[in-house]
Every structure is written in C-alpha cells, then in structure tokens.
C-alpha cells in the first residue's frame, strides 16, 4: 500500500473499551443497530469471523431502496484490528462493484476509551471517496449511543 494512495480515513474516540468497539464491528446483532449511513437502517447482517469468512449487510433507505454490501475478512485481532474487503453490490451505480479494503484499528486510551481509526482503501474515484467520507461519520454518530 502506497503512502500516497488515496484513502478515506476517519478517527473517532468512543467512551467504551476496545472490546466493545470490536464487538460492534463483528456481532451481527450490534451491527444492525448502526452500520448504515444517515436515515438508512440495517435489515440484515451476517458475519463469519474467520480469515476468509464472509461479511454481508442488507440495508434499506427511507424510500425503501435496498442496498447490499459484502466482503471477506483478511485479518481479525480481537479488540485491536480488522481488515476486510468491502463491496457495495447495489443499486447505486456510483458505488457498485468496486472491491475496496476496509481497515479498523483500535487503540486503548486512558479511562477505558478507544480511539478507532478507519482507513478505507482502494477507492479509485474521487466522487466515491467523497461519498464514503460523508457516510462513515454518520454511521459512527449512530455507533456512539450503541456503545453506552
């Protein structure tokens, strides 16, 4: 991975331990409570927590449009690190079909908080990076109350 590679990077601090933030990314029941941007909701989530295991989400927008995201886990270090592919399968043409790489790094902070660094790589187009740069923070706004 090149240091000059265009990425979307978001850092957020949560008042929750690393284990809780990791669980929020890996437990389908918890994922359903937050991993959809804006007014979208998660209708279904599946995780197969092993290297090569599959991840899938089905979300629904306020207008009823369904969105599908799939991927495979490449690295899992409980409470510390997740690396997975991320493929948006539709229906938005802008985002469809490109396999990107999602990295989540968790660092414990004093007082039991966690710094979460999300790095979304391999997004070839600037307009797609802009869409993800807007969507990820709105997901994390939903995650914060889930952790409390």
Buried (B, 14 or more C-beta within 10 A) or exposed (E): EEEEEEBBEBEBEBEBBBBBBBBBBBBBEBBBBBBBBEEBBBEBBEBEEEEEBBBBBBBBBEEEEEBBBBBBBBEBEEBBBBBBBBBBBEEEEEBBEBEBBBBBBBBBBEEEBBBBBBBBBBBEEEEBBEBBBEBBEBBBEBBBEBBE
